[in-house]
Amino acid sequence: MKKFVNDPKDYVPQMLRGIELANPDTLRYVPEYNLIMRADAPRNDKVSIIQGSGSGHEPAHVMSVGKGMLDGACPGDVFAAPPSDYVYETAKLLASDKGVLLLVNNYTGDKMAFEMAQELAEADGITARTLFIDDDVAVQDSTYTVGRRGVAGNFFVMKAVGAAAEAGADLDEVVRIGEKVNSVTRTLGIALTACTPPAKGAPLFELGDDEIEIGVGIHGEPGRRRAKIMSADAIVDEFLGAVVPDLPYSSGDDVALMINGLGGTPLSELYLLYGIAHEKLTAQGINVRRSYVGEYCTSLEMAGASLTLVKLDDEITRLLEAPAEIAIRVF
């Protein structure tokens, strides 16, 4: 294993400390709960938005904390759900008069941790709601999930609910918006290589030099099938053949198109995939109105990519266009 790491058990705390030091005016690190939070949070004029999940998916979610996005993120260890007490203490620290929304990618451990934290917070008199994100079309169930997994499409939910909360929407309205965006968002991932968690020190799975995993999960969960390596055109056909019929997206629809890198794919290849996907969607009469290319939800250094489509209307477009300021980019 070749990684920039000291003791693997310090990998996440040292990363979080680095995020705070790089953003001293806007972010605060609370080491007791692996928490990265806005320096100005909580604010009683807005709903607080909290996300968690395991580490190893950066920039999700700790690098998505800031104005117009998350108020706080409390990850677990690499590919591990945060303990429920981390989420509970985070909810207490970020409790707002307008309530707290807990965003959860749909994995068994995350679901259990966040539901328990919500119950504890409500017992303390905190108004809290939970919203589950399940955009992955690859599988209906897996050993990690109850139902579909939450993957890169979670960024569109974060962006929309963050914009609504920043504008002063109440908790019911923020939840409605999050559920609406989740309902029109679909994703599929394809892996070219595995990744190596620091504590494991070995790849999570083995792929032959001529193999790819179609429908891989962001923790290395098995996808729909393994296949021989194919051309970029054929890979985009795999993406679109799974994603487009699932909602379905139809001729005349306006969409946002995201090509997300899984951690080890050159940006040039991501743009190559984006261009092919854009042209193929246009040929189907599907109008790409917003574009996202880069790393949004990774799997450490896994080589691969995912494709996400979001069906747009005026409300979703307005929320995605709203300004946001986070550690790694300005939307």
C-alpha positions in Angstrom: 0.0 0.0 0.0 1.4 3.4 -1.0 -0.5 6.3 0.6 0.2 9.6 2.4 -0.7 8.3 5.8 0.7 8.1 9.3 -1.2 5.8 11.6 -4.4 4.6 9.8 -6.5 5.3 12.8 -5.5 8.9 12.6 -6.3 9.2 8.9 -9.8 10.8 9.3 -9.0 13.1 12.2 -5.8 14.4 10.4 -7.8 15.0 7.2 -10.5 16.9 9.1 -7.9 19.0 10.9 -6.4 19.9 7.5 -9.8 21.0 6.2 -10.3 23.3 9.2 -6.8 24.8 8.8 -7.3 25.4 5.1 -10.6 27.2 5.8 -10.1 29.0 9.2 -12.6 31.8 8.6 -15.5 29.7 7.5 -15.2 26.2 9.1 -14.8 24.7 12.5 -13.6 21.2 13.5 -15.0 19.5 16.5 -12.8 16.4 17.0 -15.0 14.7 19.6 -17.6 14.0 16.9 -15.6 14.1 13.6 -17.6 17.2 12.9 -16.8 19.9 10.3 -19.4 22.7 10.8 -19.9 26.2 9.5 -18.2 28.7 11.8 -21.4 30.8 11.8 -23.7 27.8 12.7 -26.2 27.4 14.1 -28.4 30.2 12.8 -31.9 30.5 14.1 -33.1 32.1 10.8 -32.6 28.9 8.8 -33.0 25.1 9.0 -29.7 23.4 9.8 -28.7 20.8 7.2 -26.5 17.9 8.4 -25.0 15.0 6.4 -22.8 12.1 7.5 -21.8 8.8 5.9 -18.4 7.2 5.9 -15.1 9.0 5.0 -13.3 8.2 1.8 -15.9 9.8 -0.5 -14.5 13.3 -0.4 -15.5 15.9 -1.2 -18.7 14.3 0.1 -19.5 15.4 2.7 -17.1 17.3 4.9 -15.9 19.4 2.0 -19.5 20.4 1.1 -20.0 22.4 4.3 -20.6 26.1 3.8 -23.1 28.8 2.8 -25.9 27.4 0.6 -24.9 23.8 1.3 -24.4 21.8 4.5 -24.2 23.3 8.0 -22.3 20.3 9.3 -21.0 16.9 8.4 -19.9 14.2 10.9 -18.4 11.3 9.0 -17.4 7.9 10.4 -14.2 6.1 9.6 -13.3 5.2 6.0 -16.4 3.5 4.5 -18.0 3.2 7.9 -21.2 4.9 9.2 -20.7 7.5 11.9 -21.6 6.4 15.4 -25.2 7.5 16.3 -23.8 9.6 19.2 -21.7 11.6 16.7 -24.9 12.4 14.8 -26.9 13.1 17.9 -24.3 15.5 19.3 -24.0 17.2 15.9 -27.7 17.7 15.9 -27.6 19.2 19.3 -24.7 21.5 18.4 -26.4 22.7 15.2 -30.0 22.8 16.5 -31.9 25.7 15.1 -35.2 27.3 16.0 -36.3 26.3 12.5 -35.3 22.7 13.0 -32.6 20.2 11.7 -32.7 18.1 8.5 -30.5 15.0 8.6 -29.6 13.8 5.1 -28.7 10.1 4.8 -27.3 8.1 1.9 -29.3 4.9 2.0 -27.0 2.4 3.6 -27.9 0.1 6.5 -25.4 1.5 9.0 -26.1 5.1 8.1 -29.8 4.6 8.3 -29.6 3.0 11.8 -27.2 5.7 13.1 -29.3 8.7 11.8 -32.7 7.3 12.9 -31.4 6.6 16.4 -29.9 10.1 16.5 -33.2 11.7 15.3 -35.1 9.9 18.1 -32.6 11.1 20.8 -32.6 14.6 19.4 -36.4 14.7 19.4 -36.4 13.5 23.0 -34.4 16.6 23.8 -37.0 18.8 22.2 -35.1 19.3 18.9 -37.3 19.4 15.8 -35.6 17.0 13.4 -36.4 15.2 10.2 -34.6 12.6 8.2 -34.4 12.3 4.4 -32.9 9.3 2.6 -31.1 9.6 -0.7 -31.3 6.6 -3.0 -30.3 7.6 -6.6 -28.3 4.5 -7.6 -30.0 2.4 -10.3 -27.4 -0.4 -10.1 -29.2 -2.6 -7.5 -32.4 -2.7 -5.6 -30.7 -4.2 -2.5 -27.1 -5.0 -1.4 -25.3 -6.2 1.7 -24.8 -2.5 2.6 -28.3 -1.1 2.0 -32.0 -1.4 2.5 -33.2 -0.4 -1.0 -31.2 1.6 -3.5 -27.9 3.2 -2.5 -27.2 6.9 -2.2 -24.3 7.9 -4.4 -23.2 11.0 -6.3 -26.7 12.2 -6.9 -26.7 13.2 -3.2 -25.0 16.4 -4.3 -28.1 17.7 -6.0 -30.2 17.1 -2.9 -27.6 18.8 -0.7 -27.5 21.8 -3.1 -31.2 22.2 -3.4 -32.1 21.8 0.3 -29.1 24.0 1.2 -30.3 26.8 -1.1 -33.9 26.5 0.2 -32.7 26.6 3.8 -30.5 29.7 3.1 -33.5 31.4 1.6 -35.4 30.9 4.9 -37.7 28.0 3.9 -39.3 26.1 6.8 -38.4 22.5 7.6 -41.5 21.0 5.8 -40.6 22.9 2.7 -37.0 22.0 2.8 -37.9 18.3 3.2 -40.4 18.6 0.3 -37.7 20.0 -2.0 -35.2 17.3 -1.0 -37.7 14.5 -1.7 -38.6 16.1 -5.0 -35.0 16.3 -6.2 -34.2 12.8 -5.0 -37.2 11.5 -6.9 -35.9 12.8 -10.3 -32.2 11.9 -9.8 -30.6 8.6 -11.0 -27.0 7.4 -11.1 -24.9 4.5 -12.2 -21.2 3.9 -11.5 -18.5 1.9 -13.4 -15.2 0.9 -11.9 -11.9 0.2 -13.7 -10.0 -0.6 -10.5 -10.6 -1.3 -6.9 -9.4 1.0 -4.0 -7.4 0.4 -0.8 -8.7 1.7 2.6 -5.8 2.7 4.8 -6.8 0.4 7.7 -7.2 -2.6 5.4 -3.9 -2.1 3.4 -5.1 -4.2 0.5 -7.6 -3.7 -2.4 -11.3 -4.2 -1.6 -11.8 -6.5 -4.5 -9.9 -7.8 -7.6 -10.5 -6.8 -11.2 -8.5 -8.3 -14.0 -6.5 -6.0 -16.2 -9.2 -6.4 -18.9 -12.2 -6.2 -16.6 -14.6 -3.5 -15.4 -17.4 -3.6 -12.8 -20.7 -2.1 -14.1 -22.8 -0.7 -11.4 -20.2 -0.7 -8.7 -21.0 0.9 -5.3 -18.9 3.6 -3.7 -17.7 1.2 -1.1 -16.7 -1.3 -3.7 -20.0 -3.3 -3.5 -20.6 -5.5 -6.5 -22.5 -4.0 -9.4 -24.8 -5.5 -12.0 -22.1 -7.5 -13.7 -18.4 -7.7 -14.7 -17.5 -7.1 -18.3 -14.4 -6.9 -20.5 -13.0 -3.4 -20.9 -14.8 -1.5 -23.7 -14.6 1.7 -25.6 -15.7 5.0 -24.1 -18.6 5.1 -26.4 -19.7 1.7 -25.3 -19.3 2.6 -21.6 -21.5 5.7 -22.1 -24.1 3.4 -23.7 -23.9 1.3 -20.5 -24.5 4.4 -18.4 -27.3 5.8 -20.4 -28.9 2.4 -21.0 -29.3 1.9 -17.3 -30.1 5.5 -16.2 -32.3 6.9 -18.9 -35.1 4.3 -18.8 -35.2 4.1 -15.0 -37.1 7.3 -14.3 -37.6 7.4 -17.3 -36.1 10.5 -18.9 -37.8 11.3 -22.2 -37.5 13.4 -25.3 -38.1 17.0 -24.5 -36.9 16.7 -20.9 -34.4 19.3 -19.5 -31.7 17.6 -17.4 -28.6 18.2 -15.4 -25.8 15.9 -16.4 -23.0 14.9 -14.0 -19.9 12.9 -14.8 -18.4 12.2 -11.4 -14.9 10.8 -10.9 -14.5 8.0 -8.4 -11.1 9.2 -7.2 -8.5 7.9 -9.7 -9.7 9.0 -13.1 -8.0 11.9 -15.0 -10.2 15.0 -15.6 -9.5 14.6 -19.3 -11.3 11.2 -19.3 -14.2 12.6 -17.4 -14.7 15.4 -19.9 -14.3 12.8 -22.7 -17.2 10.8 -21.2 -19.2 14.0 -20.6 -18.9 15.0 -24.3 -20.1 11.6 -25.5 -23.0 11.5 -23.0 -24.1 15.0 -23.9 -24.2 14.2 -27.6 -26.0 10.9 -27.1 -28.6 12.5 -24.9 -29.1 15.3 -27.4 -29.7 12.7 -30.1 -32.5 11.3 -27.9 -34.1 14.7 -27.6 -33.0 15.1 -24.0 -31.7 18.7 -23.3 -28.7 19.1 -21.1 -29.2 22.4 -19.4 -26.7 22.1 -16.5 -23.3 20.4 -16.5 -21.2 19.0 -13.7 -17.8 17.4 -14.4 -15.3 16.5 -11.6 -15.1 14.7 -8.3 -18.2 15.0 -6.2 -18.5 11.6 -4.5 -15.4 9.4 -4.7 -14.2 6.0 -3.5 -10.7 6.8 -2.3 -8.4 6.3 -5.4 -10.8 4.0 -7.4 -10.4 4.5 -11.1 -13.9 4.9 -12.6 -16.8 7.2 -13.0 -20.5 7.6 -12.4 -23.1 9.3 -14.5 -26.1 11.2 -12.9 -29.1 12.7 -14.5 -31.5 15.1 -12.8 -34.8 16.0 -14.4 -35.1 19.8 -14.2 -38.0 22.1 -13.8 -38.0 25.8 -12.9 -37.9 25.3 -9.2 -35.0 22.8 -9.2 -33.1 24.9 -11.7 -33.4 28.0 -9.5 -32.1 26.1 -6.5 -29.2 24.6 -8.3 -28.3 28.0 -9.7 -28.3 29.7 -6.2 -24.9 30.7 -5.0 -23.0 28.5 -2.5 -19.6 28.8 -0.9 -17.8 25.6 0.3 -14.3 24.4 0.9 -13.5 23.2 -2.6 -15.6 25.1 -5.1 -18.1 27.9 -5.6 -21.3 26.7 -7.3 
